[in-house]
Amino acid sequence: MPIKKCLFCKKEFYIKLSRVKKGWGKYCSSKCQYQGYKTGKFVKCDICGNKIYRAIHEIKHSESKKFFCNKSCFAVWKNKHLLTGKNHPRWKDGKASYRERMLRTKILPICVKCGIKDIRVLLTHHIDGNRKNNKISNLKWLCRNCHYLVHNRKTF
């Protein structure tokens, strides 16, 4: 029996002559054979930093050039970078998002004029009248009635 050298681990091993004639006998074990066919690289997960194996074609064809170890790491990145602000599919150029922005702040949803606390009748009012200026300092809560009165100069 001839002695061959493993292409992966360089260990010497015996192989039958009939298998050599068939083109076998390049690797000493199935583990070395599997490792020998790997052509990719180990990369870091962009969220948790774990080392993960990716094939060369996956690395070349990645649009974002970012890699994730599982779906939860991908979801964290996607929610942070793809689904916020102008990248969100329902982005309205910031025009209609002021109510949600006020709800996320610590400002209690109470009408500043009459004190109504029912969220169903509260609207977000722009103090300077510019609907594109959605800074928190420019927004305040008004009920529908007080909002109408402010805009039609009836009182206040």
Stockholm file with secondary structure:
# STOCKHOLM 1.0

chainA/1-156         MPIKKCLFCKKEFYIKLSRVKKGWGKYCSSKCQYQGYKTGKFVKCDICGNKIYRAIHEIKHSESKKFFCNKSCFAVWKNKHLLTGKNHPRWKDGKASYRERMLRTKILPICVKCGIKDIRVLLTHHIDGNRKNNKISNLKWLCRNCHYLVHNRKTF
#=GR chainA/1-156 SS CCEEECTTTCCEEECCHHHHHTTCCSSSSHHHHHHHHCCCEEEECTTTCCEEEECHHHHHTCSSCCCCSSHHHHHHHHHHHTSSGGGSTTCCTTSSCHHHHHHHSSCCCCCTTTCCCCGGGEEEEETTSCTTCCCGGGEEEEEHHHHHHHHTTSCC
#=GC SS_cons         CCEEECTTTCCEEECCHHHHHTTCCSSSSHHHHHHHHCCCEEEECTTTCCEEEECHHHHHTCSSCCCCSSHHHHHHHHHHHTSSGGGSTTCCTTSSCHHHHHHHSSCCCCCTTTCCCCGGGEEEEETTSCTTCCCGGGEEEEEHHHHHHHHTTSCC
//
